[in-house]
Amino acid sequence: VLADQADQADPRTQWVVDGQLAPRPLLDIQVEQHTVLADGETELIVRGVPAGASIVVNGPVTLQAQADGSDLHLTFAIPGRYSLAISLFPFQDWQGDVHAN
């Protein structure tokens, strides 16, 4: 990578392919809803999480896990705002919020 390109690179959104800066691909994450009942039973389904991805849920309760490539089925027993973060290089990190009421 040329020095002037390296100075302009944003590692959150770009990477080097064949010696050139290129956009990092996007994860195709799908969340059907962003509000869920905090009853410990109602599931929030997150689709499109590739195997090996790191999953972090932050909120009143924190969870860290590694995806196996199947859909995530999350339940929330404690009301509050939860932040979901999914990362797997070279993809750009994905973030979203869920409100458990």
C-alpha positions in Angstrom: 0.0 0.0 0.0 1.4 3.4 -0.9 2.2 5.6 2.1 -0.5 8.2 1.1 -3.1 5.5 0.9 -2.2 4.1 4.3 -2.6 7.6 5.8 -6.2 7.8 4.4 -7.2 4.2 5.3 -10.0 3.6 7.8 -9.4 0.2 9.3 -13.0 -0.1 10.4 -14.2 0.0 6.8 -11.2 -0.8 4.6 -8.5 -3.4 4.2 -5.8 -4.2 1.7 -6.5 -6.6 -1.2 -3.7 -7.2 -3.7 -1.8 -4.2 -2.5 -4.8 -1.8 -2.9 -7.2 -0.4 -0.4 -10.7 -2.0 -0.7 -13.9 -1.7 1.3 -14.3 -4.4 3.9 -17.5 -6.5 3.1 -20.6 -6.0 5.1 -22.2 -8.7 7.3 -25.7 -9.6 6.1 -27.3 -9.6 9.6 -31.1 -9.6 9.9 -33.0 -8.8 13.0 -36.8 -9.2 12.7 -37.5 -6.7 15.5 -35.7 -4.4 17.8 -38.2 -4.6 20.7 -38.9 -7.8 22.6 -40.7 -8.8 25.7 -38.5 -9.2 28.8 -40.2 -12.4 29.9 -37.3 -14.8 29.5 -39.3 -16.8 26.9 -40.0 -14.5 23.9 -37.2 -15.0 21.3 -35.4 -12.4 19.3 -34.0 -14.2 16.2 -30.8 -12.9 14.6 -30.1 -14.4 11.2 -27.0 -14.3 8.9 -24.3 -14.6 11.6 -21.5 -16.6 10.0 -19.6 -19.3 11.9 -16.7 -18.1 13.9 -18.1 -14.6 14.4 -17.7 -13.0 17.8 -21.0 -12.0 19.5 -21.2 -9.6 22.4 -24.4 -8.5 24.1 -24.1 -5.6 26.5 -26.9 -4.3 28.7 -28.3 -5.1 32.1 -26.8 -8.6 31.4 -23.7 -9.2 29.4 -23.0 -12.2 27.1 -20.1 -13.2 24.9 -20.1 -16.1 22.5 -18.9 -17.4 19.2 -21.3 -18.1 16.4 -21.7 -21.6 14.9 -23.4 -20.4 11.7 -26.9 -21.0 12.9 -29.6 -18.4 13.7 -29.2 -16.8 17.2 -32.2 -17.2 19.4 -31.9 -14.6 22.2 -34.3 -14.2 25.2 -34.2 -11.4 27.8 -35.4 -11.7 31.4 -34.4 -8.3 32.5 -35.8 -5.2 30.9 -33.5 -2.6 29.4 -31.5 -1.5 26.4 -29.1 -4.1 25.0 -26.4 -3.5 22.4 -25.5 -6.3 20.1 -22.1 -6.4 18.4 -21.0 -9.0 15.8 -17.5 -9.1 14.3 -15.6 -11.4 12.0 -12.6 -10.1 10.0 -12.6 -9.1 7.1 -16.2 -8.1 7.5 -17.1 -4.7 8.9 -18.4 -5.0 12.5 -22.1 -4.9 12.9 -23.9 -3.3 15.7 -27.6 -2.9 16.7 -29.7 -2.1 19.7 -32.6 -4.2 21.2 -35.1 -2.9 23.8 -36.5 -5.5 26.2 -39.7 -4.3 27.8 
